[in-house]
Amino acid sequence: MRETWRNVPQATRRPGYSSIYDSFYQDDITFAANWRTMIYIYTQCGLTFNTDKLPAISGIANVFAEHTGQKYYAGLFSNSFRSGLLWSKRDKNSLTRPQKYLAPSWSWASVEGQITMIDAFFSRENSQNADQDDTESSTFEDLSVSLTPYGGDLNGRLRSGKMELTGWVRHARIGNFTGAYYPLMGSDRKSVGWIDMDIEDPELREVECVLVLEDNSKDPEFEFVLTLEAIGRDENNIVEYRRVGIGKVSPGWCRLGSKQRITVL
């Protein structure tokens, strides 16, 4: 069984909510914030088997997907998909990536340990649609997500998964640790931002940065990127990547790169 999400329209709220869903879902922004809080708490809990990470919340995910009309993919909901990509470790060296496959590398469910999720809604006044209708966003084009489960439940344990998108991509080097963070360096070897690695790897020196969210306020300070490492090529000779972290870079820096079609496993 395999399902692909491609150009999913923005969900609309359905009538007939019970009080518990009314409190959890008032609008897409409130729902996304509540879901992030729930996942933050959930990743602090210990599971006997790490392969139960997605199956353990598949029931509630199914209910929320049904009531909100949104799609759900490996721990992320479609109307907050981009901000859902912006998770990071709660503390230094707090994450590990198990040998057994849990989820695609872009999902918080792919790692073991406590994570936090960035509140990426810069401001409702200056960025009304910062995280609405991802398929029509200016940062991602033709976004598709494909998941293959072990059994019949797409929200349960996964065998494989990937996302494909066209976006703004730019190469960066990782500088030496400053004591607080690893800087991201442009081609001129000047710092353009920093990277928060999921799992610290002093040997990692080259990454691709793909633009996820921009600050659309009058005086932007930074923009969020996914940092990716090339791991091989598919049968069509297209480069495949895995996520290694997130980063903040100078406004407009990624758009000086190029638009590319990429696959992230």
Secondary structure, 3 states (H helix, E strand, C coil): CCEEEECCCCCCCCCCCCHHHHHHCCCHHHHHHHHHHHHHHHCCCCCCCHHHCCHHHHHHHHHHHHHHCCCEECCEEHHHHHHHCCEEECCCCCCECCCCCCCCCCCHHHCECCEEECCCCCCCCCCCCCCCCHHHCCCEEEEEEEEEECCCCCCCCEEEEEEEEEEEEEEEEECCCCCCCEEEECCCCCEEEEEEECCCCCCCCEEEEEEEEECCCCCCCCEEEEEEEEEEECCCCCEEEEEEEEEEECCCCHHHCEEEEEEEC
